Amino acid sequence: MQKIIITQSDKKILTKHAEKEEPNESCAILFGKDNFVSEIFLTQNIEESPINFTISNKQLIEAYTIAEEKKIEVIGIFHSHPNSEAYPSDTDKKFMHSNPVVWIIYSGINKDFKAYVLESDIVEIPIEEE
């Protein structure tokens, strides 16, 4: 995957979610097809931590059930870094191995979004707005 496409309104939803969850990281699952985010499933960070996030198994199962019912795919994972740049932490990199989808990170410091995929190394990919 060389890019991810997300609407301005979906970015606003994710920004509001991130701001609402501060000082902790926020998280969400991104649904869609062909690199286009068509739906967002806002999730709870059960760690309630400003430096880590975990989505409960219950919400993960719910998300995959929705995706199956709607015949869409889980194409990405979103989370925020309330106090740092939008770059994968060591913990993020570890979990990117087991979740090989696009990871979109929002920085609470400079209010920007960046997207990454794990190939042989972490690769930043462009985010396009629809």
C-alpha positions in Angstrom: 0.0 0.0 0.0 1.5 3.3 -1.1 -1.0 5.8 0.3 -4.1 6.1 2.5 -7.1 8.3 1.5 -9.2 9.9 4.3 -11.9 12.6 4.2 -11.5 15.9 5.9 -14.6 15.1 8.0 -13.1 11.8 9.1 -9.9 13.7 10.1 -12.0 16.0 12.2 -13.7 13.1 13.9 -10.3 11.6 14.8 -9.0 15.0 16.0 -12.0 15.5 18.3 -11.6 11.9 19.6 -7.9 12.6 20.3 -8.7 15.9 22.1 -11.5 14.4 24.1 -9.2 11.5 25.3 -6.3 13.8 26.4 -4.1 13.5 28.3 -4.2 9.8 27.2 -3.7 8.3 23.8 -6.9 7.8 21.8 -7.4 4.9 19.3 -9.7 3.8 16.5 -10.0 1.2 13.8 -10.3 2.4 10.2 -12.5 0.5 7.7 -12.5 0.7 4.0 -11.3 -0.7 0.7 -8.6 0.1 -1.8 -6.7 2.5 0.4 -9.8 4.6 1.1 -11.1 5.0 4.6 -14.8 4.7 4.4 -15.7 4.3 8.1 -14.2 4.9 11.5 -14.8 2.8 14.6 -13.8 4.8 17.7 -12.4 2.7 20.4 -11.4 3.1 24.0 -7.8 3.0 25.2 -8.2 0.5 28.1 -4.7 1.4 29.3 -5.8 5.0 29.9 -2.1 6.0 29.3 -0.5 9.0 27.6 2.2 6.8 26.1 0.5 3.5 25.2 -2.8 2.3 23.9 -4.6 -1.1 23.9 -8.0 -1.8 22.3 -10.0 -4.4 24.2 -10.6 -7.8 22.7 -14.3 -7.1 22.9 -14.0 -4.0 20.7 -11.6 -5.8 18.3 -14.1 -8.6 17.8 -16.9 -6.1 17.4 -14.9 -4.2 14.8 -14.1 -7.3 12.7 -17.7 -8.4 13.0 -18.9 -5.1 11.6 -16.3 -5.3 8.8 -17.5 -8.8 7.9 -21.2 -7.8 7.9 -20.6 -4.7 5.7 -18.1 -6.5 3.5 -15.4 -3.9 4.1 -11.9 -4.4 5.4 -9.9 -3.2 8.4 -7.4 -1.1 6.5 -5.8 0.9 9.4 -5.3 1.6 13.0 -5.4 5.2 14.3 -4.0 6.5 17.6 -2.8 9.8 19.0 0.5 10.9 20.6 -0.8 13.7 22.9 2.7 14.9 23.8 4.9 13.9 21.0 5.5 13.8 17.2 3.4 11.6 14.9 6.1 9.0 14.6 5.8 5.3 15.6 7.2 4.6 19.1 9.2 1.4 19.8 6.0 -0.1 21.2 4.1 0.9 18.0 6.7 -0.7 15.8 6.4 -4.0 17.8 2.6 -4.0 17.3 2.9 -3.1 13.6 4.4 -6.5 13.1 1.3 -8.3 14.3 -1.1 -5.7 12.7 0.3 -5.2 9.2 -2.2 -2.4 8.2 -1.6 1.3 7.8 -1.0 3.1 11.1 -2.2 6.7 11.2 -0.8 8.7 14.1 -2.0 12.2 15.2 0.3 14.5 17.1 -1.3 16.5 19.9 1.8 18.9 19.7 1.6 20.0 16.1 -1.9 18.8 15.2 -0.8 16.8 12.2 -1.5 13.3 10.9 1.1 10.9 9.5 0.7 7.4 8.1 3.1 4.5 8.3 3.4 0.9 7.1 5.9 -1.7 8.1 7.8 -3.2 5.3 11.4 -4.3 6.0 11.4 -1.1 8.0 8.9 1.7 9.0 7.9 3.6 5.9 5.9 6.8 5.9 3.2 6.9 3.2 1.2 9.9 2.0 -2.2 10.8 3.4 -4.5 12.1 0.7 -7.8 14.0 1.4 -10.9 13.2 -0.5 
